[in-house]
Amino acid sequence: MTASPGDPGRAPEVCLHAGDLDATIDFFVSRLGFRLDVISPADDPRSALLSRPGLHLRLDRDGPEGGLLRIPRDLPRDLPRDIPRDAIDLDVGPELLAPNGCRIEFLDPPDELQPPAFSGVTVVAADQASTVGRAGLVYLDLLPDRAAGGLIASRISIAEAGPVPDYVHHHRVGFQLIYCHRGWVRVVYEDQGPPFVLAAGDAVTQPPGIRHRVLESSAGLEVIEVASPAEHDTLVDHELTLPTADLRPDRAFDGQTFVHHRVATAESAPADHAGLIERSLGLEGGTGGSVRGRVLTPGSDAADAATDPVALGGRGGWATVLDGHAVLTVTEADGSTRAEPLSAGAAYALGPQIRHRIMANRADTAILELRFADPVVDSVPT
């Protein structure tokens, strides 16, 4: 028999010959990170049920002998408390033989996720085509070239108010931001307390692997989602119930922590573009300084801000005009300039050395900007 984890949102059951039941159970628990769930009967055990994320294993006296079992080499996310993590040794080559005669083959984890990197100037018009994605959400593409696969940026909307047909899930990402632009959405996150409302102007980062769920929204909800890499997996978690009992706001998920920016308590300061002020989203702390996020708006108190063109540095960045109208002025290598008018819904990406200025043409203009440093991610979440 051959088994594979397949869809990570489903847990297939594989039946194998028990062999020496005690020795085989000990092998799968101590060597491969399985958990013993059921053993029966007590007086003369003939079968046992074991599990690890994505796979249920039945050991049975009447099960087929031998067989082949393929499992991920990376360790399960939550090991039983009585098993020291360093006691599990998976550095054993391409396969291993269990006491019951079953061959174990290991599937290597995906390649390391690469942070986004930008070059040149990309301007995206406000009239991109929309698509319907997961859970019925409508997506509008804000970066068609995907920064060579490094980033996806989308305006996501829900027309009707009410419950959202979502489920507990997480993403295999290096970085992910949700910025609420219009309306409100009620969400819940692993170890971050009870469900809460993300209102217009609020934002959260979703660290790699954090379980979460969208519960309901207002009519006309619009959020901006930015994630790296552009194509990433969404994994369903059928076992975890949210909210979790623990409240751990400082918990690290693959080196990042959850960030919840609340516009109601945020402060603004002069920006590095003349005539604009910035509201920081506070992303640096949660991402180890890898990402800086801010919202730029007109402000008379920023009249003394620097007037010279600025460069983003790092790996460059991306921005979108949330409301109003702006002009992006780019300084070319020969010192000449070109101006790009940007209406609401337009977006742009800039390489790290591109010198530019942003000017707001209307009082209601708001621009969401992200700057990326090195690196965004060090590992792939399991």
Contacts in CASP RR format, 6 or more apart in sequence:
PFRMAT RR
TARGET T0000
AUTHOR 0000-0000-0000
METHOD contacts of the structure
MODEL  1
MTASPGDPGRAPEVCLHAGDLDATIDFFVSRLGFRLDVISPADDPRSALL
SRPGLHLRLDRDGPEGGLLRIPRDLPRDLPRDIPRDAIDLDVGPELLAPN
GCRIEFLDPPDELQPPAFSGVTVVAADQASTVGRAGLVYLDLLPDRAAGG
LIASRISIAEAGPVPDYVHHHRVGFQLIYCHRGWVRVVYEDQGPPFVLAA
GDAVTQPPGIRHRVLESSAGLEVIEVASPAEHDTLVDHELTLPTADLRPD
RAFDGQTFVHHRVATAESAPADHAGLIERSLGLEGGTGGSVRGRVLTPGS
DAADAATDPVALGGRGGWATVLDGHAVLTVTEADGSTRAEPLSAGAAYAL
GPQIRHRIMANRADTAILELRFADPVVDSVPT
1 14 0 8 1.000
1 15 0 8 1.000
1 16 0 8 1.000
1 64 0 8 1.000
1 67 0 8 1.000
1 68 0 8 1.000
2 67 0 8 1.000
2 68 0 8 1.000
2 69 0 8 1.000
2 70 0 8 1.000
3 12 0 8 1.000
3 14 0 8 1.000
3 55 0 8 1.000
3 68 0 8 1.000
3 69 0 8 1.000
3 70 0 8 1.000
4 70 0 8 1.000
4 107 0 8 1.000
5 12 0 8 1.000
5 54 0 8 1.000
5 55 0 8 1.000
5 70 0 8 1.000
5 71 0 8 1.000
5 72 0 8 1.000
5 107 0 8 1.000
6 12 0 8 1.000
7 236 0 8 1.000
8 53 0 8 1.000
8 54 0 8 1.000
8 233 0 8 1.000
8 235 0 8 1.000
8 236 0 8 1.000
9 54 0 8 1.000
9 235 0 8 1.000
9 236 0 8 1.000
9 237 0 8 1.000
9 238 0 8 1.000
10 54 0 8 1.000
10 236 0 8 1.000
10 238 0 8 1.000
11 51 0 8 1.000
11 53 0 8 1.000
11 54 0 8 1.000
11 55 0 8 1.000
11 56 0 8 1.000
11 238 0 8 1.000
12 54 0 8 1.000
12 55 0 8 1.000
12 56 0 8 1.000
13 56 0 8 1.000
13 57 0 8 1.000
13 58 0 8 1.000
14 55 0 8 1.000
14 56 0 8 1.000
14 57 0 8 1.000
14 58 0 8 1.000
14 69 0 8 1.000
15 58 0 8 1.000
15 60 0 8 1.000
15 63 0 8 1.000
15 64 0 8 1.000
16 57 0 8 1.000
16 58 0 8 1.000
16 59 0 8 1.000
16 60 0 8 1.000
16 63 0 8 1.000
16 64 0 8 1.000
16 66 0 8 1.000
16 67 0 8 1.000
16 69 0 8 1.000
16 100 0 8 1.000
16 102 0 8 1.000
17 59 0 8 1.000
17 60 0 8 1.000
17 61 0 8 1.000
17 62 0 8 1.000
17 63 0 8 1.000
17 64 0 8 1.000
17 65 0 8 1.000
17 66 0 8 1.000
17 100 0 8 1.000
17 101 0 8 1.000
17 102 0 8 1.000
18 24 0 8 1.000
18 46 0 8 1.000
18 47 0 8 1.000
18 48 0 8 1.000
18 59 0 8 1.000
18 60 0 8 1.000
18 61 0 8 1.000
18 63 0 8 1.000
18 100 0 8 1.000
19 59 0 8 1.000
19 61 0 8 1.000
19 99 0 8 1.000
19 100 0 8 1.000
19 101 0 8 1.000
20 99 0 8 1.000
20 100 0 8 1.000
21 45 0 8 1.000
21 46 0 8 1.000
21 48 0 8 1.000
21 59 0 8 1.000
21 61 0 8 1.000
23 99 0 8 1.000
24 59 0 8 1.000
24 98 0 8 1.000
24 99 0 8 1.000
24 100 0 8 1.000
25 36 0 8 1.000
25 39 0 8 1.000
25 48 0 8 1.000
25 50 0 8 1.000
25 59 0 8 1.000
27 98 0 8 1.000
27 99 0 8 1.000
28 34 0 8 1.000
28 50 0 8 1.000
28 57 0 8 1.000
28 59 0 8 1.000
28 98 0 8 1.000
29 35 0 8 1.000
29 36 0 8 1.000
29 50 0 8 1.000
29 80 0 8 1.000
29 83 0 8 1.000
30 83 0 8 1.000
30 87 0 8 1.000
30 88 0 8 1.000
31 88 0 8 1.000
31 89 0 8 1.000
31 90 0 8 1.000
31 96 0 8 1.000
32 52 0 8 1.000
32 71 0 8 1.000
32 88 0 8 1.000
32 90 0 8 1.000
32 104 0 8 1.000
33 52 0 8 1.000
33 75 0 8 1.000
33 76 0 8 1.000
33 79 0 8 1.000
33 80 0 8 1.000
33 83 0 8 1.000
33 88 0 8 1.000
34 50 0 8 1.000
34 51 0 8 1.000
34 52 0 8 1.000
34 57 0 8 1.000
35 50 0 8 1.000
35 51 0 8 1.000
35 52 0 8 1.000
35 80 0 8 1.000
36 48 0 8 1.000
36 49 0 8 1.000
36 50 0 8 1.000
37 49 0 8 1.000
37 50 0 8 1.000
37 51 0 8 1.000
38 48 0 8 1.000
38 49 0 8 1.000
39 45 0 8 1.000
39 47 0 8 1.000
39 48 0 8 1.000
39 49 0 8 1.000
40 46 0 8 1.000
40 47 0 8 1.000
40 48 0 8 1.000
46 60 0 8 1.000
46 61 0 8 1.000
47 58 0 8 1.000
47 59 0 8 1.000
47 60 0 8 1.000
47 61 0 8 1.000
48 58 0 8 1.000
48 59 0 8 1.000
49 56 0 8 1.000
49 57 0 8 1.000
49 58 0 8 1.000
49 59 0 8 1.000
50 56 0 8 1.000
50 57 0 8 1.000
50 58 0 8 1.000
50 59 0 8 1.000
51 57 0 8 1.000
52 71 0 8 1.000
52 76 0 8 1.000
53 76 0 8 1.000
53 77 0 8 1.000
53 78 0 8 1.000
53 239 0 8 1.000
55 71 0 8 1.000
57 69 0 8 1.000
59 100 0 8 1.000
65 100 0 8 1.000
65 101 0 8 1.000
66 100 0 8 1.000
66 101 0 8 1.000
66 102 0 8 1.000
66 103 0 8 1.000
67 101 0 8 1.000
67 102 0 8 1.000
67 103 0 8 1.000
68 102 0 8 1.000
68 103 0 8 1.000
68 105 0 8 1.000
69 98 0 8 1.000
69 102 0 8 1.000
69 103 0 8 1.000
69 104 0 8 1.000
69 105 0 8 1.000
70 104 0 8 1.000
70 105 0 8 1.000
70 106 0 8 1.000
70 107 0 8 1.000
71 104 0 8 1.000
71 105 0 8 1.000
71 106 0 8 1.000
71 107 0 8 1.000
72 106 0 8 1.000
72 107 0 8 1.000
72 109 0 8 1.000
72 382 0 8 1.000
73 90 0 8 1.000
73 106 0 8 1.000
73 107 0 8 1.000
73 108 0 8 1.000
73 109 0 8 1.000
74 109 0 8 1.000
74 380 0 8 1.000
74 382 0 8 1.000
75 85 0 8 1.000
75 88 0 8 1.000
75 90 0 8 1.000
75 382 0 8 1.000
76 382 0 8 1.000
77 382 0 8 1.000
79 85 0 8 1.000
79 88 0 8 1.000
90 106 0 8 1.000
92 106 0 8 1.000
93 106 0 8 1.000
94 105 0 8 1.000
94 106 0 8 1.000
95 103 0 8 1.000
95 104 0 8 1.000
95 105 0 8 1.000
95 106 0 8 1.000
96 103 0 8 1.000
96 104 0 8 1.000
96 106 0 8 1.000
97 103 0 8 1.000
97 104 0 8 1.000
98 104 0 8 1.000
109 380 0 8 1.000
109 382 0 8 1.000
110 172 0 8 1.000
110 380 0 8 1.000
111 380 0 8 1.000
112 377 0 8 1.000
112 378 0 8 1.000
112 379 0 8 1.000
112 380 0 8 1.000
113 172 0 8 1.000
113 173 0 8 1.000
113 174 0 8 1.000
113 228 0 8 1.000
113 229 0 8 1.000
113 232 0 8 1.000
113 376 0 8 1.000
113 377 0 8 1.000
113 380 0 8 1.000
114 150 0 8 1.000
114 229 0 8 1.000
114 377 0 8 1.000
115 150 0 8 1.000
115 174 0 8 1.000
115 175 0 8 1.000
115 228 0 8 1.000
115 290 0 8 1.000
115 315 0 8 1.000
115 372 0 8 1.000
115 374 0 8 1.000
115 375 0 8 1.000
115 376 0 8 1.000
115 377 0 8 1.000
116 147 0 8 1.000
116 149 0 8 1.000
116 150 0 8 1.000
116 151 0 8 1.000
116 228 0 8 1.000
116 229 0 8 1.000
116 315 0 8 1.000
116 317 0 8 1.000
116 318 0 8 1.000
116 372 0 8 1.000
116 376 0 8 1.000
117 147 0 8 1.000
117 148 0 8 1.000
117 150 0 8 1.000
117 315 0 8 1.000
117 316 0 8 1.000
117 372 0 8 1.000
118 147 0 8 1.000
118 315 0 8 1.000
118 316 0 8 1.000
118 317 0 8 1.000
118 318 0 8 1.000
118 349 0 8 1.000
118 350 0 8 1.000
118 351 0 8 1.000
118 352 0 8 1.000
118 372 0 8 1.000
119 351 0 8 1.000
120 350 0 8 1.000
120 351 0 8 1.000
120 354 0 8 1.000
121 330 0 8 1.000
121 348 0 8 1.000
121 349 0 8 1.000
121 350 0 8 1.000
121 351 0 8 1.000
121 354 0 8 1.000
122 143 0 8 1.000
122 145 0 8 1.000
122 147 0 8 1.000
122 348 0 8 1.000
122 349 0 8 1.000
122 350 0 8 1.000
123 328 0 8 1.000
123 340 0 8 1.000
123 342 0 8 1.000
123 346 0 8 1.000
123 347 0 8 1.000
123 348 0 8 1.000
124 141 0 8 1.000
124 142 0 8 1.000
124 143 0 8 1.000
124 144 0 8 1.000
124 346 0 8 1.000
124 347 0 8 1.000
124 348 0 8 1.000
124 349 0 8 1.000
125 346 0 8 1.000
126 321 0 8 1.000
126 342 0 8 1.000
126 343 0 8 1.000
126 344 0 8 1.000
126 345 0 8 1.000
126 346 0 8 1.000
128 140 0 8 1.000
128 141 0 8 1.000
128 142 0 8 1.000
128 144 0 8 1.000
129 140 0 8 1.000
129 141 0 8 1.000
130 138 0 8 1.000
130 139 0 8 1.000
130 140 0 8 1.000
130 141 0 8 1.000
131 138 0 8 1.000
131 139 0 8 1.000
131 141 0 8 1.000
132 138 0 8 1.000
132 139 0 8 1.000
133 139 0 8 1.000
134 234 0 8 1.000
135 164 0 8 1.000
135 165 0 8 1.000
135 166 0 8 1.000
135 167 0 8 1.000
135 214 0 8 1.000
136 158 0 8 1.000
136 165 0 8 1.000
137 156 0 8 1.000
137 157 0 8 1.000
137 158 0 8 1.000
138 156 0 8 1.000
138 157 0 8 1.000
138 158 0 8 1.000
138 159 0 8 1.000
139 154 0 8 1.000
139 155 0 8 1.000
139 156 0 8 1.000
140 154 0 8 1.000
140 155 0 8 1.000
140 156 0 8 1.000
140 157 0 8 1.000
141 153 0 8 1.000
141 154 0 8 1.000
142 153 0 8 1.000
142 154 0 8 1.000
142 155 0 8 1.000
142 224 0 8 1.000
142 320 0 8 1.000
142 345 0 8 1.000
142 347 0 8 1.000
143 151 0 8 1.000
143 152 0 8 1.000
143 153 0 8 1.000
143 230 0 8 1.000
143 318 0 8 1.000
143 347 0 8 1.000
143 349 0 8 1.000
145 349 0 8 1.000
146 152 0 8 1.000
146 230 0 8 1.000
147 230 0 8 1.000
147 318 0 8 1.000
147 349 0 8 1.000
149 229 0 8 1.000
149 230 0 8 1.000
149 231 0 8 1.000
150 228 0 8 1.000
150 229 0 8 1.000
150 230 0 8 1.000
151 226 0 8 1.000
151 227 0 8 1.000
151 228 0 8 1.000
151 229 0 8 1.000
151 230 0 8 1.000
151 318 0 8 1.000
151 349 0 8 1.000
152 225 0 8 1.000
152 226 0 8 1.000
152 227 0 8 1.000
152 228 0 8 1.000
152 229 0 8 1.000
152 230 0 8 1.000
152 231 0 8 1.000
153 224 0 8 1.000
153 225 0 8 1.000
153 226 0 8 1.000
153 318 0 8 1.000
153 320 0 8 1.000
153 347 0 8 1.000
154 224 0 8 1.000
154 225 0 8 1.000
154 226 0 8 1.000
155 181 0 8 1.000
155 222 0 8 1.000
155 223 0 8 1.000
155 224 0 8 1.000
155 320 0 8 1.000
155 345 0 8 1.000
156 222 0 8 1.000
156 223 0 8 1.000
156 224 0 8 1.000
156 225 0 8 1.000
157 220 0 8 1.000
157 221 0 8 1.000
157 222 0 8 1.000
157 223 0 8 1.000
158 164 0 8 1.000
158 185 0 8 1.000
158 217 0 8 1.000
158 219 0 8 1.000
158 220 0 8 1.000
158 221 0 8 1.000
159 219 0 8 1.000
159 220 0 8 1.000
160 219 0 8 1.000
160 220 0 8 1.000
161 216 0 8 1.000
161 217 0 8 1.000
161 218 0 8 1.000
161 219 0 8 1.000
161 220 0 8 1.000
162 216 0 8 1.000
162 217 0 8 1.000
163 215 0 8 1.000
163 216 0 8 1.000
164 185 0 8 1.000
164 214 0 8 1.000
164 215 0 8 1.000
164 216 0 8 1.000
164 217 0 8 1.000
166 213 0 8 1.000
166 214 0 8 1.000
166 215 0 8 1.000
167 213 0 8 1.000
167 236 0 8 1.000
168 211 0 8 1.000
168 212 0 8 1.000
168 213 0 8 1.000
168 236 0 8 1.000
168 237 0 8 1.000
168 238 0 8 1.000
168 240 0 8 1.000
168 241 0 8 1.000
168 242 0 8 1.000
169 211 0 8 1.000
169 212 0 8 1.000
169 213 0 8 1.000
169 234 0 8 1.000
169 235 0 8 1.000
169 236 0 8 1.000
169 237 0 8 1.000
170 206 0 8 1.000
170 208 0 8 1.000
170 209 0 8 1.000
170 210 0 8 1.000
170 211 0 8 1.000
170 212 0 8 1.000
170 234 0 8 1.000
170 235 0 8 1.000
170 237 0 8 1.000
170 381 0 8 1.000
171 206 0 8 1.000
171 208 0 8 1.000
171 209 0 8 1.000
171 227 0 8 1.000
171 232 0 8 1.000
171 233 0 8 1.000
171 234 0 8 1.000
171 235 0 8 1.000
172 208 0 8 1.000
172 209 0 8 1.000
172 232 0 8 1.000
172 233 0 8 1.000
172 234 0 8 1.000
172 235 0 8 1.000
172 380 0 8 1.000
172 381 0 8 1.000
173 206 0 8 1.000
173 208 0 8 1.000
173 209 0 8 1.000
173 227 0 8 1.000
173 228 0 8 1.000
173 229 0 8 1.000
173 232 0 8 1.000
173 377 0 8 1.000
173 381 0 8 1.000
174 208 0 8 1.000
174 227 0 8 1.000
174 228 0 8 1.000
174 229 0 8 1.000
174 232 0 8 1.000
174 254 0 8 1.000
174 256 0 8 1.000
174 376 0 8 1.000
174 377 0 8 1.000
175 205 0 8 1.000
175 226 0 8 1.000
175 227 0 8 1.000
175 228 0 8 1.000
175 256 0 8 1.000
175 287 0 8 1.000
175 290 0 8 1.000
175 291 0 8 1.000
175 372 0 8 1.000
175 376 0 8 1.000
175 377 0 8 1.000
176 205 0 8 1.000
176 206 0 8 1.000
176 207 0 8 1.000
176 225 0 8 1.000
176 226 0 8 1.000
176 227 0 8 1.000
176 228 0 8 1.000
177 203 0 8 1.000
177 204 0 8 1.000
177 205 0 8 1.000
177 206 0 8 1.000
177 224 0 8 1.000
177 225 0 8 1.000
177 226 0 8 1.000
177 227 0 8 1.000
177 281 0 8 1.000
177 283 0 8 1.000
177 291 0 8 1.000
177 293 0 8 1.000
177 370 0 8 1.000
178 198 0 8 1.000
178 203 0 8 1.000
178 204 0 8 1.000
178 205 0 8 1.000
178 206 0 8 1.000
178 223 0 8 1.000
178 224 0 8 1.000
178 225 0 8 1.000
179 201 0 8 1.000
179 202 0 8 1.000
179 203 0 8 1.000
179 223 0 8 1.000
179 224 0 8 1.000
179 225 0 8 1.000
179 226 0 8 1.000
179 281 0 8 1.000
179 368 0 8 1.000
180 198 0 8 1.000
180 199 0 8 1.000
180 200 0 8 1.000
180 201 0 8 1.000
180 202 0 8 1.000
180 203 0 8 1.000
180 221 0 8 1.000
180 222 0 8 1.000
180 223 0 8 1.000
181 200 0 8 1.000
181 201 0 8 1.000
181 222 0 8 1.000
181 223 0 8 1.000
181 224 0 8 1.000
181 322 0 8 1.000
182 200 0 8 1.000
182 220 0 8 1.000
182 221 0 8 1.000
182 222 0 8 1.000
183 199 0 8 1.000
183 200 0 8 1.000
183 217 0 8 1.000
183 218 0 8 1.000
183 219 0 8 1.000
183 220 0 8 1.000
183 221 0 8 1.000
183 222 0 8 1.000
184 197 0 8 1.000
184 198 0 8 1.000
184 199 0 8 1.000
184 200 0 8 1.000
184 217 0 8 1.000
184 218 0 8 1.000
184 221 0 8 1.000
185 197 0 8 1.000
185 198 0 8 1.000
185 214 0 8 1.000
185 216 0 8 1.000
185 217 0 8 1.000
185 218 0 8 1.000
185 221 0 8 1.000
185 223 0 8 1.000
186 195 0 8 1.000
186 196 0 8 1.000
186 197 0 8 1.000
186 198 0 8 1.000
186 214 0 8 1.000
186 215 0 8 1.000
186 216 0 8 1.000
186 217 0 8 1.000
187 195 0 8 1.000
187 196 0 8 1.000
187 198 0 8 1.000
187 204 0 8 1.000
187 212 0 8 1.000
187 213 0 8 1.000
187 214 0 8 1.000
187 215 0 8 1.000
188 194 0 8 1.000
188 195 0 8 1.000
188 196 0 8 1.000
188 212 0 8 1.000
188 213 0 8 1.000
188 215 0 8 1.000
188 242 0 8 1.000
188 243 0 8 1.000
189 204 0 8 1.000
189 206 0 8 1.000
189 210 0 8 1.000
189 211 0 8 1.000
189 212 0 8 1.000
189 242 0 8 1.000
189 258 0 8 1.000
190 210 0 8 1.000
190 211 0 8 1.000
190 212 0 8 1.000
190 240 0 8 1.000
190 242 0 8 1.000
190 244 0 8 1.000
191 244 0 8 1.000
191 246 0 8 1.000
191 247 0 8 1.000
191 248 0 8 1.000
191 249 0 8 1.000
191 251 0 8 1.000
192 243 0 8 1.000
192 247 0 8 1.000
192 248 0 8 1.000
192 249 0 8 1.000
192 258 0 8 1.000
192 260 0 8 1.000
193 243 0 8 1.000
193 244 0 8 1.000
193 247 0 8 1.000
194 243 0 8 1.000
195 215 0 8 1.000
195 242 0 8 1.000
195 243 0 8 1.000
196 260 0 8 1.000
198 204 0 8 1.000
198 223 0 8 1.000
199 263 0 8 1.000
199 264 0 8 1.000
200 263 0 8 1.000
201 261 0 8 1.000
201 263 0 8 1.000
201 295 0 8 1.000
202 260 0 8 1.000
202 261 0 8 1.000
202 262 0 8 1.000
202 263 0 8 1.000
203 259 0 8 1.000
203 260 0 8 1.000
203 261 0 8 1.000
203 281 0 8 1.000
204 258 0 8 1.000
204 259 0 8 1.000
204 260 0 8 1.000
204 261 0 8 1.000
205 256 0 8 1.000
205 258 0 8 1.000
205 259 0 8 1.000
205 283 0 8 1.000
205 286 0 8 1.000
205 287 0 8 1.000
205 291 0 8 1.000
206 212 0 8 1.000
206 258 0 8 1.000
207 252 0 8 1.000
207 253 0 8 1.000
207 254 0 8 1.000
207 255 0 8 1.000
207 256 0 8 1.000
207 257 0 8 1.000
207 258 0 8 1.000
207 286 0 8 1.000
208 253 0 8 1.000
208 254 0 8 1.000
208 255 0 8 1.000
208 256 0 8 1.000
208 377 0 8 1.000
208 380 0 8 1.000
208 381 0 8 1.000
209 253 0 8 1.000
209 254 0 8 1.000
209 381 0 8 1.000
210 253 0 8 1.000
210 258 0 8 1.000
211 237 0 8 1.000
211 240 0 8 1.000
211 242 0 8 1.000
212 242 0 8 1.000
213 242 0 8 1.000
224 320 0 8 1.000
224 322 0 8 1.000
224 368 0 8 1.000
226 318 0 8 1.000
226 370 0 8 1.000
228 372 0 8 1.000
228 376 0 8 1.000
228 377 0 8 1.000
249 257 0 8 1.000
249 258 0 8 1.000
250 257 0 8 1.000
251 257 0 8 1.000
251 258 0 8 1.000
253 381 0 8 1.000
254 377 0 8 1.000
254 378 0 8 1.000
254 379 0 8 1.000
254 381 0 8 1.000
255 288 0 8 1.000
255 378 0 8 1.000
256 286 0 8 1.000
256 287 0 8 1.000
256 288 0 8 1.000
257 285 0 8 1.000
257 286 0 8 1.000
258 286 0 8 1.000
259 281 0 8 1.000
259 282 0 8 1.000
259 283 0 8 1.000
259 285 0 8 1.000
259 286 0 8 1.000
259 287 0 8 1.000
261 281 0 8 1.000
261 282 0 8 1.000
261 283 0 8 1.000
263 279 0 8 1.000
266 279 0 8 1.000
266 280 0 8 1.000
267 279 0 8 1.000
268 277 0 8 1.000
268 278 0 8 1.000
268 279 0 8 1.000
268 297 0 8 1.000
269 277 0 8 1.000
269 278 0 8 1.000
269 280 0 8 1.000
270 276 0 8 1.000
270 277 0 8 1.000
270 278 0 8 1.000
270 301 0 8 1.000
270 302 0 8 1.000
270 304 0 8 1.000
270 305 0 8 1.000
271 277 0 8 1.000
271 278 0 8 1.000
271 294 0 8 1.000
271 296 0 8 1.000
271 302 0 8 1.000
271 305 0 8 1.000
272 305 0 8 1.000
272 306 0 8 1.000
272 310 0 8 1.000
273 296 0 8 1.000
273 305 0 8 1.000
273 306 0 8 1.000
273 310 0 8 1.000
273 357 0 8 1.000
273 358 0 8 1.000
273 359 0 8 1.000
274 302 0 8 1.000
274 303 0 8 1.000
274 305 0 8 1.000
274 306 0 8 1.000
274 307 0 8 1.000
274 357 0 8 1.000
274 359 0 8 1.000
275 298 0 8 1.000
275 299 0 8 1.000
275 300 0 8 1.000
275 302 0 8 1.000
275 303 0 8 1.000
275 305 0 8 1.000
275 359 0 8 1.000
275 360 0 8 1.000
276 296 0 8 1.000
276 297 0 8 1.000
276 298 0 8 1.000
276 299 0 8 1.000
276 302 0 8 1.000
276 305 0 8 1.000
276 358 0 8 1.000
276 360 0 8 1.000
277 296 0 8 1.000
277 297 0 8 1.000
277 298 0 8 1.000
277 299 0 8 1.000
277 301 0 8 1.000
277 302 0 8 1.000
278 294 0 8 1.000
278 295 0 8 1.000
278 296 0 8 1.000
278 297 0 8 1.000
279 294 0 8 1.000
279 295 0 8 1.000
279 297 0 8 1.000
280 292 0 8 1.000
280 293 0 8 1.000
280 294 0 8 1.000
281 293 0 8 1.000
281 294 0 8 1.000
281 295 0 8 1.000
282 292 0 8 1.000
282 293 0 8 1.000
283 289 0 8 1.000
283 291 0 8 1.000
283 292 0 8 1.000
283 293 0 8 1.000
283 370 0 8 1.000
284 290 0 8 1.000
284 291 0 8 1.000
284 292 0 8 1.000
287 376 0 8 1.000
289 373 0 8 1.000
290 372 0 8 1.000
290 373 0 8 1.000
290 374 0 8 1.000
290 375 0 8 1.000
290 376 0 8 1.000
291 370 0 8 1.000
291 371 0 8 1.000
291 372 0 8 1.000
291 373 0 8 1.000
291 376 0 8 1.000
292 370 0 8 1.000
292 371 0 8 1.000
292 373 0 8 1.000
293 368 0 8 1.000
293 369 0 8 1.000
293 370 0 8 1.000
293 371 0 8 1.000
294 368 0 8 1.000
294 369 0 8 1.000
295 322 0 8 1.000
295 366 0 8 1.000
295 367 0 8 1.000
295 368 0 8 1.000
295 369 0 8 1.000
296 358 0 8 1.000
296 360 0 8 1.000
296 366 0 8 1.000
296 367 0 8 1.000
296 369 0 8 1.000
297 360 0 8 1.000
297 365 0 8 1.000
297 366 0 8 1.000
297 367 0 8 1.000
298 360 0 8 1.000
298 362 0 8 1.000
298 363 0 8 1.000
298 365 0 8 1.000
307 357 0 8 1.000
309 329 0 8 1.000
309 331 0 8 1.000
309 355 0 8 1.000
309 356 0 8 1.000
309 357 0 8 1.000
310 355 0 8 1.000
310 356 0 8 1.000
310 357 0 8 1.000
311 352 0 8 1.000
311 353 0 8 1.000
311 354 0 8 1.000
311 355 0 8 1.000
311 356 0 8 1.000
312 350 0 8 1.000
312 351 0 8 1.000
312 352 0 8 1.000
312 354 0 8 1.000
312 371 0 8 1.000
313 351 0 8 1.000
313 352 0 8 1.000
313 353 0 8 1.000
313 371 0 8 1.000
314 352 0 8 1.000
314 371 0 8 1.000
314 372 0 8 1.000
314 373 0 8 1.000
314 374 0 8 1.000
315 351 0 8 1.000
315 352 0 8 1.000
315 372 0 8 1.000
315 373 0 8 1.000
315 374 0 8 1.000
316 349 0 8 1.000
316 350 0 8 1.000
316 351 0 8 1.000
316 352 0 8 1.000
316 354 0 8 1.000
316 371 0 8 1.000
316 372 0 8 1.000
317 349 0 8 1.000
317 350 0 8 1.000
317 351 0 8 1.000
317 352 0 8 1.000
317 369 0 8 1.000
317 370 0 8 1.000
317 371 0 8 1.000
317 372 0 8 1.000
318 347 0 8 1.000
318 348 0 8 1.000
318 349 0 8 1.000
318 350 0 8 1.000
318 369 0 8 1.000
318 370 0 8 1.000
319 347 0 8 1.000
319 348 0 8 1.000
319 349 0 8 1.000
319 350 0 8 1.000
319 358 0 8 1.000
319 367 0 8 1.000
319 368 0 8 1.000
319 369 0 8 1.000
319 370 0 8 1.000
320 345 0 8 1.000
320 346 0 8 1.000
320 347 0 8 1.000
320 348 0 8 1.000
320 367 0 8 1.000
320 368 0 8 1.000
321 342 0 8 1.000
321 343 0 8 1.000
321 344 0 8 1.000
321 345 0 8 1.000
321 346 0 8 1.000
321 347 0 8 1.000
321 365 0 8 1.000
321 366 0 8 1.000
321 367 0 8 1.000
322 344 0 8 1.000
322 345 0 8 1.000
322 366 0 8 1.000
322 367 0 8 1.000
322 368 0 8 1.000
323 344 0 8 1.000
323 364 0 8 1.000
323 365 0 8 1.000
323 366 0 8 1.000
324 343 0 8 1.000
324 344 0 8 1.000
324 360 0 8 1.000
324 361 0 8 1.000
324 362 0 8 1.000
324 364 0 8 1.000
324 365 0 8 1.000
324 366 0 8 1.000
325 341 0 8 1.000
325 342 0 8 1.000
325 343 0 8 1.000
325 344 0 8 1.000
325 360 0 8 1.000
325 361 0 8 1.000
325 362 0 8 1.000
325 365 0 8 1.000
326 341 0 8 1.000
326 342 0 8 1.000
326 358 0 8 1.000
326 359 0 8 1.000
326 360 0 8 1.000
326 361 0 8 1.000
326 365 0 8 1.000
326 367 0 8 1.000
327 339 0 8 1.000
327 340 0 8 1.000
327 341 0 8 1.000
327 342 0 8 1.000
327 358 0 8 1.000
327 359 0 8 1.000
327 361 0 8 1.000
328 339 0 8 1.000
328 340 0 8 1.000
328 342 0 8 1.000
328 348 0 8 1.000
328 356 0 8 1.000
328 357 0 8 1.000
328 358 0 8 1.000
329 337 0 8 1.000
329 338 0 8 1.000
329 339 0 8 1.000
329 340 0 8 1.000
329 356 0 8 1.000
329 357 0 8 1.000
329 358 0 8 1.000
329 359 0 8 1.000
330 337 0 8 1.000
330 338 0 8 1.000
330 339 0 8 1.000
330 340 0 8 1.000
330 350 0 8 1.000
330 354 0 8 1.000
330 355 0 8 1.000
330 356 0 8 1.000
331 337 0 8 1.000
331 355 0 8 1.000
331 356 0 8 1.000
332 338 0 8 1.000
340 348 0 8 1.000
342 348 0 8 1.000
350 356 0 8 1.000
358 367 0 8 1.000
360 367 0 8 1.000
END
